[in-house]
């Protein structure tokens, strides 16, 4: 087992952390006119290219959590009946300069390979939509789990786990709960057939089973914070009804032989409700848990977890370096806290990244990918050498093992240009695991010997690696085969 350096944090900093965590608040409602409606990230008119690619349609769009909802006209509540619902989890958003005679276009491609072409009126409006869409696609059950687990691992790394547990949000407690993680798919949610009388039926107040309106068998999909209703054969981006789960309660009704197992979902914010009948106790229990969790897979909760991450990072994690002026210049310290490690844990080819590693790019912003032999190649398909500079998606310089460099550090090599990396134990190694004494000569990419303070600055990466390895282990669960981690923290594939 690797020896992990112990770091102590002054009690004054831990007390401040507890106080700051208690002050975090969540915004769940905004005002539209005089009416309160569930919080959304963006709303406004856009033009949408029809499926036949020949005609544009003006629609009113609401961006809420991980969903983009469309309406024919601006609504007052944006709740039950959208014309379309696009799930953004895992989607890609691309800019298009012109499409079918329209400027300021962008394209959304979902995980299910559905493609939507939209156009804004101005470049500024397009940029605002694209930025918010990119943020919204991260607000998923899987990312809430990853972020909450990373926050908990951050707290444990420096002895602040009890402070985080006692003073942080219930979202952290919910999504980092190991029993829940073990028993629930990472994607969360639920789907299947239920019987219902629809959203807000006229005789709902009489009780679901006592009302005279007939039941209809409908297909329901619960993704993140939205419950979608479909009839058989419907297109899955055009629900017959949609309910936002933030602020909802689930009420268990009486079980009636021959009728089903009753439960009702009510929104205290919008006044919407829907009565549902499941085919068994087990099915009802599964849906109730998924609905209660879905009510927390929201943009406000995601932002709250990010704020917690920021507070914990300021105490327990070494800041990442700012983008350097040149590929070999030690970067300055960033005032802003580092972003989460594990929210994006696969590369552009869908392969799992090593703990703490990022998808690398070259200095021009071209992605560095792997060829069929597993070698890293540049934009021209040429095999990358260890000394070629590489950067993260936001411009931060990476070491030869694709990990963000701490402040004051640069990529390090032997005199023969073999890369040197820092392991989770804070020691230095060659790619084959050969130890390198920290006081031995280290060289930069140009072959210049590095000052000792620059060499020592790289040691701070060990904290990031230890957190990333812990997060990976928690997400894999106790029943899975343990991952083999080498002295550099890598779990698969040589460099």
N, C-alpha and C positions, 0 to 999 in steps of 0.2 A: 504493500500500500504506500502511496506517495505521502511524504510528509508535507503538510500544509502549513505555511507560516501563520502564526497567531498574531492578531492585531487587536489591540484594545482601544476602546473609544471612551473618552472622558465622560463621566456621569452628567456633566453639564450639557453636553451635546445630546445625550440620550433623553434628558428631561425636555430639552427644546423640541426634539423630534416628537415626543408624546404630545406636547402642547400643540404643535403644528398639525399633527394628524387629527386632533380633536376639532380643529377649526375648519376642516374641509367640509364643503357643503355641496349639495347636488341640486341642479335646477331641472325641474321636470315639467314646468308649465311656462308658456309664453303668452303674451296678449296679442290677439288679432282683433282690432277694433275694441269692442267692450268685452269680448268673450275670451275666456282662457281656453287654450288648446294645448295638447301635448307638444313638448319642445321638438323642434326640427332644426336641421342644420342650414337648410336653404329652401326657398320657394320662389317660383316665378314662371313666366311663360318662356317656352322654347318651341322650336319647330321640330317635328319628328318626320323622318322620311318613311313613307309607307312601305309595306313589305314587298310591293311590286316594283319598288325603286323608281317610281315615276311621278309621285305626287307628295307634296309636303303638307303636314297637318299641324295646326297650332294647338298646343296642349298646355295645361297648367300643371307644373311638376312640383312635387314636394319631396325633398330629400330628408328621410328620417331613419336614423340608425343605419342599418345595412340595406335599406330598401329605397328605391326610387319609384314613387307612386305618381301616376298621371291621371288627370281629370279633364273633361271637356272644357270646363270653366273654373274660375277661382271659387273654392268652396269656403264655407265658414268654419268647418270643423275638421276636414281632411281625414275622415275616419273610415266609415263602413264601405263605401262603394267607389273605389277607384276604377278607372277604365283599364289601367294596366299596373302591374306590380313587378318590378325587376329586382331580383336579389343580387346585391353587389359583392357578396362574399367571394373572394378569389377572382373577381372580374379584372379585366385589363381596360384601361382608358387611354385612347390614343387621339392625338390631335390630327385633324385633316384640314388642309388649307381651303379646299373647295370640294363640294360634292353636289352634283345635280343642280348647278346654278346657284348654290348657297355658299356664302363665306362663313368663317368662324365656326366650323363644324368640329365635332368630336365623335368618336365611336366607342361604344361600350360593348365588350364581348364577355359574356358571362361564362361561368364554369361549365354550363350546359351547352356552350357554343352558340347561344342565341346572340344575334348582332343587332344593335340599335344605333342608328345614325341620327344625331341631334345637331341643331344649329342655334347659336345664340345671335343676338343682334349686334354685339360689339366684341372686340377682342378682350376688353377688360371683363366683360360678363362671362365670356367663355373661360378665361383663366380662373375666375372665381368658382365657377361650377366644377371645373376639372379638379381644382385643389380640394374642394369639399367632397367630391365623389371619391377621390383617392383616399381621403381620411375615412369616409364611410365604409369603404370595402374592408377596412380592418376591424370593424365593430361586429365581430362574430363570436359565437360561443367558443370556438377553438382558441381564438386570440385572447378572450377574457380568461380562459383557463391558463394559458401560457403566461400572460402578464401577471395574474394573481400569484401563480406559483413562483415566478421570478421575484416578485416583491417579497414573498415569504422567504425565499432562499437568500435574497439580499439581506433581510433582517437577521437571519440565522448566521450569515457569514461574519458579522461583527458583534454578535451577542445582543441583538435588539429584537429577537423574535417575540418575547413576551410583550414588549411595548407595542409592536405592530399588531399583535393579536388583540390586545386590550383596548387600543385606541383608534384603530383604523376602521374602514367602512365594512359594512356587512357583505359587500361584494367581494372583498378580499377573503373573508371567512368562508363564503359560499363557494367561490371558484377555486380556492386552494385546498378545499376539504378532500383528503386523500380517499376516503370511502366513496365520495361522490365521483371522483376522477376514475377510480377503478371500476365502478358500476355503470358508467355512462360513456357512450361513444364521444370522441372528441368533437364531432360536429354538433352534438346535442340535438334538441328538437324532437319531433315525432311526426308521423304521418300514417294515415289509414282511414278506413270507412267509419263514420259515426252517423247516427240519426239525429235530425234536428228539425226545428220549425223555422230556422233562419235567424238572421240578426234582427233584433227589436220587433218581434211579431206583435200584432195588435193586442192579442189576448195573453201576452207574456205574464202580466200581473196576476192572472188567475192560477198560475202554476203550470209547469211544463206538461205534466201528465193529465191535469184536469182540463186544460184548454181544448177547444174543439178543432183547432187547426191541425191538419194531418202532418205526420212526420215524413221527412224525405231523407233517403239515404244519400249522403254527400261524402265527397273525399276531402279530407282536411290535411293541410300541410302546415306544420309549425316550424318556422325557420327563424332563429334568433328571437326577435321581439314581436313578430307578426304572425297571426293566425289567419290562414287563407282557406277559403271554402270554394270547392269546385263541384260541378256535376260531372257525371261520366262523359268522357270524350272531350272535355274542355281543354283549351290551350293553357298550359300551366303558367303563363305570364298574364292571363286575363281572368282573375278570380271573380266569382259571383259575389263575394263579400270578403272583407278584410278587417281584422280587429287588431288594434295596437294594444299590447299587453302591459305597458308601463302603467302602474297604478291600479291594476286589476286585482280582483279577489276571486277565488274559486269556492263555490258553495256546493257541498255535497247534498243531494236530495234523497228522497225515499226510493228504495229499491222496490219495484213492482214486478212480480212474476209475469213473464211473457212480454213485458214492455222493454226492460233494459235497466241499466244502472246509471242513474241520473246525476248530472252535475251541471252547474251554471257558471259562466264566466261573466263578471260584471266590471265595468269601468267606472270608477268613482269620479274620474275627471271629465269624461265625455258623455256619460249616461248610457253608453251602449251596453248591450248584453246579448248573450246567446245561450240557449239551453241545449244540452247535448245528452245523448244516450249512448253508452258504451255497451258492448256485448258481454262483458264480464267484469268482475271486481278487478282483476289483474290489469285489464286494458284501461279501465278508469283510473287506477292508481298511477299507471305509467303516464297517462295524459296529464293528470293533475300535477305530478312532479315537473313534467316538461313545461307546463304553462307557468308554474310558479318561478322556475328558473328563467324562462324566456322573458319574464317581466323585468329581469335585471340585465339582460343582454342589450344594453342601450348605450347610446352615445354619451349621455351624462355619466353613467356608471363607468364607461371606458375612460372618459376624461378624468374621473376621480381616481381610477387606478393609475393613470399616468402621473397625476399629481402626487400620489403616494410614492410612485417610483422615483419621482424627482426628489422628494424629501428623503427617502431612504438612500438614494444614490449620494446625496450630499454628505451623508454620514458614513456609508458603508462601501462605496465603490469609487475607484479612481476615475476621474473624468477622462474622456477620450480626447485626443488631440484635435485641434482645429485643422482645416485643410492647409497644407504647407504651401509656401510661395513657389518652391521648386521640389522636385521629387526626392531630394536628399537633404532638405533643410529641416532641422528639428522644429516641430510645430509649437505654437504658443498654446497656453492653457485656455480652454473654453470656460466662460462664465456659466453657460447653460449646462444643465446636467446631461449625462449621456442618455441616448434613447434606449429602450428595452432591447435586450439581446435576442430573445427567442420569438418575437412576434412573426418575423420572417425567418423560418428555419430551413428553407429549401432554396436551391439556386434556381437560375432561370430555366434550367433543364429539368426541374422537378426532383433533383437529387438532394438528399438530406445533407446539410452542411455540417462540418465538424463543430463541436461546441465552441462558441465564441467567434467563429469565422463568419465572414460576409461574402456575398457574391462580389467577385472582383471585377473592376473595369480598368481600361487603360487610361492614359492621360487625356485622350480625346473623348472619353465617355463611352467607348465601345465595350460591350461585355466580353469578358474573358471566359471562354467555355472549355469543355472537355471534348476531345475527339473520341472516336470509337475505342481507341487504345487506352483511354483514361488520362491522356496527357493534356495539360492546359495549353490552349492555343489562342493566338491573337486574332484580330478581325480578318487577316489574310490566310488564316489556317496554319500559320507557322507556329511550331512548338515554342512555348514561352521559356525563357531562361529564368533562373532564380533571381538574377539581378535586375530584371526589367521591372520598372515601377508599376505598382498596382494600387487602386483606390477603391473606396466604397462608393455607393450610389450618391452620397451627398458630398463627396470630394475628400473625405478623410483618408490619409495615407495608411496603407496596410503593410504589415510585415510580410516576409516571403511565404508565410503560412496562412495569409489572408485574414489575419486578426488586426483590428484597429490598434494603432500605436498609441501608447500613453503620451502625455505631454513631455517634450524634451527628448523623445526617443526617435531613432531612425532605423531603417532596415540594417541588420548586422550580418557580417560575413567573415569567414576566415580569410587569410591572405590568398588562399587558392580559390576564393569566390564561392565556397560552400556556405549556404545559409545557416545562421544561428538563430534559434528560437528560445523563448522562455516557456518553461513548463508550469503546470499547476503548483508545483512545489517551489517556484521562484528560482530554480536553477536553470542553467543554460545548456542546450543540447544541439547537436547536428541532426539532420533529418533521420539518420539511422539509429538515433538514440545515444550516440557517443556523448558523454558529458564534456562540457567546455568550462574550464574555470573562469569565473567572472573577472578575475584579475588578469587573465591571459589576453593578448592583443586581439581586439575586435576591429573590423574595418568597415568603412561605408562602401557604397556601390562603386565609388571611384577608386577604391583601394587605399584611401587615407585612414590611418589609425585613429580610432575614436577616443575622445577623452573619457576618463572613467565615469564622470557624472552622466554622460550620454548613455554609456553602457548600463549603468545602474538604473537609469530612468525606465528602461524596458522591463524591469522586474515587476512593475506595478500591474502588468498584464495578468499575472497569476491570479489576482482577485477576480477579475472578469471570468477567467477560465473556470475557476472553482464554482462560481455561481452558475455558469452555463452548464457544467457537468451535473450539478445538483438538479437543475431544472429538467434536464433530459432524463435523469433517473426517475424523478417523480412522475413525469408524464408517461414513461414507459410502464410504470406500475410494478408491484412486488412480484407478480406472477410471471413476468416476462424474463427471458434469458438476459443475464447481465451483460452490458456492453463492455468490451475490452477497450480500455483507454491507455494509450502509450504515454511515454514520459512527456510528450508535447501536448497531451490532451486530445489527440486525434482518435476517432473511433472507427474510421474506415479509410481505405485507399491511401496510397502514398502520394506525395506531392507531385 
